[in-house]
Amino acid sequence: MLITGATLADGRVRDVRVVDGRIAAVETGLNPVGDERVVDAEGAHLLPGAIDVHVHFREPGGSHKETWATGSKSAAAGGVTTVVDQPNTDPPTIDAEAVTAKEQLAADSLVDYGINGGVTPEWDPDGLLDAPILALGEVFLADSTGEMGIDADLFAAATAAAAERDVPVTVHAEDATQFDAAALEGDLGGVGTAARADAWSAYRTAEAEATAVEHALSVAETTGSRLHVAHTSTPAGVDAVTEAVDRGIEATCEVTPHHLFLSRADADRLGTFGRMNPPLRTEAQRAALFDRLRGGDVAVVATDHAPHTVAEKTATLTDAPSGVPGVETMLPLLLAAVRDEALSLERVRDVTATNPASIFGLEQKGRIVEGADADLVLVDLSTSREIEAGALHAKCGWTPFEGRAGVFPELTLVRGSVAYERDPVTGAESFGEPIGRNVRDR
């Protein structure tokens, strides 16, 4: 393929040639060779494919919520070319056998993938750390899932073991001792209602995150591990990581689109569909988090794509499962912010592609340079459409971002193969064949 006249994130206009799944040239004045397909990208922007380092594709054990086939289809339609799946499946990914089983399921994936290994009292550290995992975690410092929350001693031991193998540790940082049980007292409303929907935010306090982030950073400093704080939901959490880096600790943090674009002000609209861990924060905290993204203190935007069915979310506040879908809407929401001049396109490129690739050792991904994997996304910033659940591809069939504007891809390539394409005139969509591979099997 030859993509001509594309504007890169830094404003340069270049032609990009793709040969055998790699970027063969990034130049000007390239001419078609042989029967290669030519894509006229004049007026459009070409970005490296997004790397979503935090998804829950639910297989094995939860295929009624999502599968590798449906989740990767949603990813490709949203410009995500690599996903990293978390270990809290059923059974959890806590040994080499579970990694192999998950790889077999991931054969249905349209996009490349990494698999994270989990930590429970039953985990097999030697077998798991020798398996082709990308990182350890999402390691839960609170009982977020009802099954995989671990204590401080096990966290320290797991982090030390990962440091010995130079495996990054991704942590879910909430301290359950800081939760406010009184927030869940009284009338919370019935099934499917929005009454006191923000009680979940009051229950899982901002202080719970701050305490856990500080603890995780302290352990990382002691063990010399590489720490990545997942779905940081407060400016205080981001600031703690920034200050730790200044002290020489190797740490990074991610934020999610739902913590960047939604707040407790959306609780009434979302009801139980807005329950997630960490929860939505105040509008002031959301705005401050976005400021830190804009200013460069946030290394990664990742979705924590955690789909549940409509029936499961239509429950009482205390019974509804936590989590929202997001893999298809992350890049479109950020690109809409670029169009509205709230973010730079270079910043979006960095937090969705370049930085995740660097942090997790994906040397062939995240950049548009000669020799890199041809994971590419073509977008037209002059076009946007309203986000509608019925037009998305995740299996759960709903989105917390209903009605918001998004700039969606025209074309998504995974190692040079078309994973998704939308006709700019008719809007008709087409998808490629499953080609995803484990990024640790190179």
C-alpha positions as CSV (number, residue, x, y, z in Angstrom):
1,M,0.0,0.0,0.0
2,L,1.1,3.6,-0.6
3,I,-0.6,6.3,1.4
4,T,0.0,9.7,-0.2
5,G,-0.2,13.2,1.1
6,A,-1.0,12.3,4.7
7,T,-0.4,14.9,7.4
8,L,1.4,13.4,10.4
9,A,0.7,14.5,14.0
10,D,3.6,16.9,13.9
11,G,2.2,18.7,10.8
12,R,4.6,17.2,8.2
13,V,3.0,16.0,5.0
14,R,4.4,12.7,3.9
15,D,3.8,9.6,1.7
16,V,4.0,6.3,3.6
17,R,4.8,3.1,1.8
18,V,3.8,-0.3,3.5
19,V,5.6,-3.5,2.4
20,D,5.3,-6.9,4.1
21,G,3.6,-5.5,7.2
22,R,6.2,-2.8,7.9
23,I,6.7,0.8,7.1
24,A,9.1,0.8,4.1
25,A,9.4,4.6,3.6
26,V,8.2,7.9,5.0
27,E,9.1,10.4,2.4
28,T,7.6,12.9,-0.1
29,G,7.1,12.3,-3.8
30,L,6.8,8.6,-3.7
31,N,5.2,7.0,-6.8
32,P,3.2,3.8,-7.0
33,V,5.1,0.6,-7.6
34,G,3.5,-2.4,-9.3
35,D,0.0,-3.3,-8.1
36,E,0.2,-1.7,-4.7
37,R,-3.0,0.0,-3.5
38,V,-2.8,3.8,-3.4
39,V,-4.7,5.7,-0.7
40,D,-5.1,9.4,-1.3
41,A,-4.8,10.9,2.2
42,E,-4.7,14.6,1.2
43,G,-6.3,16.6,4.0
44,A,-6.4,13.7,6.4
45,H,-4.1,12.8,9.3
46,L,-2.1,9.6,9.7
47,L,-1.4,8.4,13.2
48,P,0.3,5.3,14.6
49,G,-2.3,2.8,15.7
50,A,-3.4,3.3,19.3
51,I,-2.2,0.8,21.9
52,D,-4.8,0.2,24.6
53,V,-2.9,-1.2,27.5
54,H,-6.0,-1.9,29.6
55,V,-8.9,-4.0,28.3
56,H,-11.0,-6.8,29.6
57,F,-12.1,-8.9,26.6
58,R,-13.8,-11.3,29.1
59,E,-12.6,-14.6,27.6
60,P,-12.4,-17.1,29.1
61,G,-15.5,-17.2,31.3
62,G,-17.4,-14.1,30.2
63,S,-18.1,-14.5,26.5
64,H,-21.7,-13.3,27.0
65,K,-20.2,-9.8,27.7
66,E,-17.4,-9.7,25.1
67,T,-15.2,-12.0,23.0
68,W,-11.8,-11.6,21.3
69,A,-13.7,-11.4,18.0
70,T,-16.2,-8.7,19.1
71,G,-13.7,-6.8,21.3
72,S,-11.0,-6.6,18.6
73,K,-13.6,-5.6,16.0
74,S,-14.6,-2.7,18.3
75,A,-10.9,-1.9,18.8
76,A,-10.1,-1.8,15.0
77,A,-13.2,0.4,14.4
78,G,-11.8,2.8,17.0
79,G,-8.3,3.0,15.7
80,V,-6.8,0.7,18.3
81,T,-4.3,-1.8,16.7
82,T,-2.9,-3.4,19.9
83,V,-4.7,-4.3,23.1
84,V,-3.4,-5.6,26.4
85,D,-5.9,-8.0,28.1
86,Q,-6.1,-8.1,31.9
87,P,-6.0,-11.3,34.0
88,N,-9.2,-11.3,35.9
89,T,-11.0,-13.8,33.7
90,D,-12.5,-17.1,34.7
91,P,-10.2,-18.8,35.3
92,P,-7.8,-16.0,36.1
93,T,-4.5,-15.7,34.1
94,I,-2.2,-16.7,37.0
95,D,-0.1,-19.5,35.4
96,A,1.5,-20.5,32.1
97,E,-1.3,-22.8,31.2
98,A,-3.8,-20.0,31.6
99,V,-1.7,-17.8,29.3
100,T,-1.7,-20.5,26.6
101,A,-5.4,-20.9,26.9
102,K,-6.0,-17.2,26.5
103,E,-3.7,-17.1,23.5
104,Q,-5.8,-19.8,21.8
105,L,-8.9,-17.7,22.3
106,A,-7.1,-14.6,21.0
107,A,-6.6,-16.4,17.6
108,D,-10.0,-14.7,16.8
109,S,-8.4,-11.2,17.2
110,L,-8.3,-8.7,14.4
111,V,-5.6,-6.7,16.3
112,D,-2.4,-7.5,18.0
113,Y,-2.5,-8.2,21.7
114,G,-0.5,-8.6,24.9
115,I,-1.6,-10.7,27.9
116,N,-1.0,-9.6,31.4
117,G,-0.5,-12.1,34.3
118,G,-2.4,-11.9,37.5
119,V,-1.5,-12.3,41.2
120,T,-3.6,-14.3,43.7
121,P,-2.5,-16.4,46.6
122,E,-2.6,-19.4,44.1
123,W,-0.5,-17.8,41.4
124,D,2.6,-19.6,39.9
125,P,5.2,-16.8,39.8
126,D,7.9,-18.8,38.0
127,G,5.7,-20.3,35.4
128,L,3.8,-17.1,34.8
129,L,6.8,-14.8,34.6
130,D,8.4,-17.2,32.1
131,A,5.3,-17.1,29.9
132,P,4.9,-14.6,27.1
133,I,3.1,-12.0,29.2
134,L,3.5,-8.3,28.7
135,A,3.3,-7.2,32.4
136,L,2.2,-8.3,35.8
137,G,-1.2,-7.0,36.6
138,E,-3.7,-5.4,36.8
139,V,-2.7,-6.2,40.4
140,F,-5.6,-5.2,42.7
141,L,-4.8,-3.5,45.9
142,A,-8.5,-3.4,46.7
143,D,-11.1,-6.2,46.4
144,S,-12.4,-4.7,43.2
145,T,-13.4,-7.9,41.6
146,G,-14.5,-9.8,44.6
147,E,-11.7,-12.4,43.9
148,M,-8.4,-10.8,43.0
149,G,-7.7,-8.2,45.7
150,I,-4.4,-9.0,47.5
151,D,-2.7,-8.0,50.7
152,A,0.4,-5.9,51.1
153,D,2.8,-8.8,51.7
154,L,1.7,-10.6,48.5
155,F,1.9,-7.4,46.5
156,A,5.5,-6.8,47.8
157,A,6.6,-10.3,47.0
158,A,5.0,-10.2,43.5
159,T,6.5,-6.9,42.7
160,A,10.0,-8.1,43.8
161,A,9.6,-11.2,41.6
162,A,8.6,-9.1,38.6
163,A,11.6,-6.7,39.2
164,E,14.0,-9.7,39.0
165,R,12.6,-10.5,35.6
166,D,12.4,-6.9,34.5
167,V,8.6,-7.3,34.0
168,P,6.5,-4.2,34.6
169,V,3.8,-4.2,37.2
170,T,0.4,-2.6,36.5
171,V,-1.5,-1.8,39.7
172,H,-5.1,-1.0,40.5
173,A,-4.6,1.4,43.4
174,E,-7.4,1.7,45.8
175,D,-7.1,1.2,49.6
176,A,-10.2,-0.4,50.8
177,T,-9.6,0.8,54.4
178,Q,-10.3,4.3,53.1
179,F,-13.7,3.5,51.7
180,D,-16.6,5.3,53.3
181,A,-19.3,2.7,54.1
182,A,-21.7,5.4,55.3
183,A,-22.1,6.6,51.8
184,L,-24.0,3.5,50.9
185,E,-26.5,3.8,53.8
186,G,-30.1,4.9,53.3
187,D,-32.2,4.8,50.2
188,L,-30.0,4.3,47.1
189,G,-32.9,3.8,44.7
190,G,-34.3,0.7,43.1
191,V,-33.3,-1.4,40.1
192,G,-32.2,0.7,37.2
193,T,-32.8,4.1,38.9
194,A,-30.5,7.0,39.1
195,A,-31.3,8.0,42.7
196,R,-28.1,8.7,44.6
197,A,-26.1,7.2,41.8
198,D,-23.1,9.2,42.8
199,A,-23.0,7.4,46.2
200,W,-20.6,5.0,44.6
201,S,-18.2,7.9,44.1
202,A,-18.6,8.9,47.7
203,Y,-18.0,5.4,48.9
204,R,-14.8,4.7,47.0
205,T,-13.1,7.9,48.1
206,A,-10.4,9.9,46.4
207,E,-8.3,9.4,49.5
208,A,-8.5,5.7,48.9
209,E,-6.7,6.1,45.6
210,A,-4.1,8.5,46.9
211,T,-3.2,6.2,49.8
212,A,-2.8,3.2,47.6
213,V,-0.8,5.0,44.9
214,E,1.7,6.2,47.6
215,H,1.9,2.6,49.0
216,A,2.5,1.1,45.5
217,L,5.2,3.7,44.8
218,S,6.9,3.0,48.0
219,V,7.1,-0.7,47.2
220,A,8.3,0.0,43.7
221,E,11.1,2.1,45.2
222,T,12.1,-0.7,47.6
223,T,12.1,-3.4,45.0
224,G,13.3,-1.4,42.0
225,S,10.4,-2.5,39.9
226,R,8.8,-0.6,37.0
227,L,5.4,0.5,38.2
228,H,2.4,1.5,36.0
229,V,-0.6,2.9,37.9
230,A,-3.8,2.0,36.0
231,H,-6.8,4.2,35.6
232,T,-5.6,7.1,37.8
233,S,-8.8,9.0,38.5
234,T,-7.6,12.0,40.6
235,P,-5.1,14.8,40.1
236,A,-3.5,13.8,43.4
237,G,-2.8,10.3,42.0
238,V,-1.1,11.8,38.9
239,D,0.9,14.2,41.1
240,A,2.1,11.4,43.3
241,V,3.5,9.6,40.3
242,T,5.1,12.8,38.9
243,E,6.8,13.5,42.2
244,A,8.0,9.8,42.5
245,V,9.6,10.1,39.0
246,D,11.4,13.2,40.2
247,R,12.8,11.1,43.1
248,G,14.1,8.5,40.6
249,I,11.3,5.9,40.8
250,E,10.5,4.3,37.5
251,A,6.8,4.9,37.4
252,T,4.1,6.0,35.0
253,C,0.3,6.4,35.1
254,E,-2.7,6.1,32.8
255,V,-6.0,7.8,32.8
256,T,-9.2,6.6,31.2
257,P,-11.6,8.4,28.8
258,H,-14.4,8.1,31.4
259,H,-12.4,9.9,34.0
260,L,-11.3,12.5,31.5
261,F,-14.8,13.2,29.9
262,L,-17.3,12.2,32.6
263,S,-17.7,13.2,36.3
264,R,-20.2,12.9,39.2
265,A,-22.2,15.5,37.3
266,D,-23.1,12.6,34.9
267,A,-24.2,10.3,37.6
268,D,-28.0,11.0,37.3
269,R,-27.9,10.4,33.6
270,L,-25.9,7.2,33.8
271,G,-27.4,5.7,36.9
272,T,-26.0,2.2,37.6
273,F,-24.4,2.2,34.1
274,G,-21.9,4.8,35.5
275,R,-20.6,2.5,38.3
276,M,-16.9,1.7,37.8
277,N,-13.8,1.3,39.9
278,P,-12.2,3.8,40.6
279,P,-15.5,5.8,40.4
280,L,-16.3,9.0,38.7
281,R,-14.9,12.1,40.5
282,T,-16.1,15.6,40.9
283,E,-16.2,17.9,37.9
284,A,-13.4,20.0,39.4
285,Q,-11.2,16.9,39.7
286,R,-12.1,15.8,36.2
287,A,-11.1,19.2,34.8
288,A,-7.8,19.1,36.8
289,L,-7.1,15.6,35.5
290,F,-7.6,16.8,31.9
291,D,-5.2,19.7,32.6
292,R,-2.6,17.2,33.7
293,L,-3.1,15.3,30.5
294,R,-2.7,18.4,28.4
295,G,0.4,19.5,30.4
296,G,2.3,16.2,29.9
297,D,2.0,14.6,33.4
298,V,-0.1,11.7,32.2
299,A,1.9,9.2,30.2
300,V,-0.9,7.0,28.8
301,V,-4.6,7.1,28.0
302,A,-6.1,3.6,28.2
303,T,-9.8,2.5,28.4
304,D,-10.2,-0.1,31.1
305,H,-12.7,-1.5,28.6
306,A,-14.9,-3.5,31.0
307,P,-18.2,-4.4,29.3
308,H,-21.2,-5.9,31.1
309,T,-24.6,-6.6,29.6
310,V,-27.5,-4.2,29.8
311,A,-29.3,-6.7,32.0
312,E,-26.3,-7.0,34.4
313,K,-26.0,-3.2,34.7
314,T,-29.8,-2.8,35.2
315,A,-29.6,-3.6,38.9
316,T,-29.4,-1.7,42.2
317,L,-26.3,0.4,42.8
318,T,-24.8,-2.1,45.1
319,D,-25.6,-5.1,42.9
320,A,-24.6,-3.7,39.5
321,P,-21.1,-4.8,38.3
322,S,-18.4,-2.2,37.9
323,G,-17.1,-1.2,34.5
324,V,-17.9,0.5,31.2
325,P,-17.0,-0.2,27.6
326,G,-14.6,2.2,25.8
327,V,-12.1,0.6,23.4
328,E,-13.9,1.9,20.3
329,T,-14.5,5.5,21.6
330,M,-11.1,6.4,23.2
331,L,-9.4,7.7,20.1
332,P,-12.5,9.4,18.6
333,L,-13.1,11.3,21.9
334,L,-9.5,12.5,22.1
335,L,-9.6,13.5,18.4
336,A,-12.7,15.5,19.0
337,A,-10.8,17.3,21.7
338,V,-8.1,18.0,19.2
339,R,-10.7,19.4,16.8
340,D,-12.0,21.6,19.6
341,E,-8.4,22.8,20.3
342,A,-8.5,21.3,23.8
343,L,-5.5,19.0,23.0
344,S,-2.7,18.8,20.5
345,L,-2.6,16.0,18.0
346,E,1.0,15.3,19.0
347,R,-0.2,14.8,22.6
348,V,-2.9,12.4,21.5
349,R,-0.3,10.4,19.5
350,D,2.0,10.2,22.5
351,V,-0.5,9.1,25.1
352,T,-2.2,6.5,22.8
353,A,0.7,5.1,20.9
354,T,4.3,6.4,21.4
355,N,4.4,6.3,25.2
356,P,2.6,2.9,25.7
357,A,5.0,1.3,23.2
358,S,8.0,2.7,25.0
359,I,6.8,1.9,28.5
360,F,5.9,-1.8,27.7
361,G,8.8,-2.5,25.3
362,L,6.9,-2.6,22.0
363,E,9.8,-1.4,20.0
364,Q,8.2,-2.0,16.6
365,K,5.0,-0.1,17.4
366,G,3.8,3.4,18.3
367,R,5.7,5.4,15.7
368,I,5.5,6.2,12.0
369,V,9.1,5.5,11.0
370,E,10.8,3.3,8.5
371,G,11.0,-0.3,9.8
372,A,8.2,0.0,12.3
373,D,5.1,-2.2,12.2
374,A,2.6,-0.7,9.8
375,D,0.0,-0.1,12.5
376,L,-1.7,3.0,11.1
377,V,-4.9,4.9,11.5
378,L,-6.2,7.5,8.9
379,V,-8.6,10.1,10.3
380,D,-10.3,13.2,9.0
381,L,-10.5,15.8,11.7
382,S,-13.0,17.8,9.7
383,T,-15.6,15.0,10.1
384,S,-17.2,13.8,13.3
385,R,-20.3,11.9,14.2
386,E,-22.4,11.5,17.3
387,I,-21.5,8.4,19.3
388,E,-24.4,6.0,19.2
389,A,-24.4,2.6,20.9
390,G,-26.1,1.0,17.9
391,A,-23.3,2.0,15.6
392,L,-20.5,0.6,17.8
393,H,-19.3,-3.0,17.7
394,A,-18.7,-4.1,21.3
395,K,-20.9,-7.0,22.3
396,C,-22.6,-5.3,25.3
397,G,-24.5,-2.8,23.1
398,W,-24.2,0.4,25.2
399,T,-21.8,3.2,25.8
400,P,-21.5,5.8,28.6
401,F,-20.6,8.4,25.9
402,E,-24.0,8.3,24.1
403,G,-24.5,11.5,22.2
404,R,-21.0,12.9,22.4
405,A,-19.0,13.8,19.3
406,G,-16.2,11.6,18.1
407,V,-13.8,11.6,15.2
408,F,-13.7,8.0,14.0
409,P,-11.2,6.4,11.7
410,E,-11.5,6.1,7.9
411,L,-8.9,3.3,7.8
412,T,-7.1,1.1,10.3
413,L,-4.1,-1.1,9.4
414,V,-2.6,-3.8,11.6
415,R,0.9,-4.7,10.3
416,G,-0.2,-3.5,6.9
417,S,-3.4,-5.5,6.7
418,V,-6.7,-3.7,6.6
419,A,-8.5,-4.3,9.9
420,Y,-11.2,-1.7,9.4
421,E,-12.3,0.6,6.6
422,R,-15.1,3.1,6.2
423,D,-16.2,4.5,2.9
424,P,-16.0,8.3,3.3
425,V,-18.9,8.7,0.9
426,T,-21.4,6.0,1.8
427,G,-20.2,5.3,5.4
428,A,-20.2,1.6,4.7
429,E,-17.9,-0.4,6.9
430,S,-15.7,-3.4,6.2
431,F,-13.4,-5.5,8.4
432,G,-10.4,-7.7,7.7
433,E,-9.6,-11.2,8.8
434,P,-8.3,-12.2,12.3
435,I,-4.5,-11.6,12.1
436,G,-3.7,-10.6,15.7
437,R,-0.7,-12.0,17.4
438,N,0.8,-11.9,20.8
439,V,3.3,-9.0,20.9
440,R,5.6,-11.1,23.1
441,D,5.8,-13.8,20.4
442,R,8.3,-12.1,18.0
